[in-house]
Amino acid sequence: LSRQAVHISEKVVRRLMKQESLVPVLRKRRRYGSYMGEISPAPDNLLNRDFSASAPNEKWLTDITEFQIPAGKVYLSPMIDCFDGMIVSWSIGTHPDAELVNTMLDAAIETVTASGNRPVVHSDRGGHYRWPGWLSRIAEAKLVRSMSRKACSPDNAACEGFFGRLKNEQF
């Protein structure tokens, strides 16, 4: 219609299509999901949606989010401190793989190595947070693991909220 210089709103087009029983063909976009089933025992949800912290490096949240840019997809993995919502460390890459989260975790561990702080690291149940490389790094740094319940994004709501604000305000 636009090539024929016919100016009409999307709402009118939808109404006319409905009157004529025309159904638009929509392609479903495949969204990224890191859940790989129960590949190892999951730790308890120690935060229970309590994202408040009385001091820095008490509770950390992590997850992976996807950005669609003209060159393709980019993935961001931050470690967020519940005390002030600041990013402790982050990594960005073109693939949501173990290297992405391990690089981010190594940088986060460096920030608390000198101090005696050992934060609770809370994540979803993605496969990245259950692979041996992640588990060994957590154990060596004496960090405490916590995981959301399966398919329950409100259990990591503060991290999801950070992603929402980032995409809304910056991207």
Secondary structure, 3 states (H helix, E strand, C coil): CCCCCCCCCHHHHHHHHHHCCCCCCCCCCCCCCCCCCCCCCCCCCCCCCCCCCCCCCCEEEECCEEEEECCEEEEEEEEEECCCCCEEEEEEECCCCHHHHHHHHHHHHHHHCCCCCCCEEEECCCHHHCCHHHHHHHHHCCCEEEECCCCCHHHHHHHHHHHHHHHHHCC
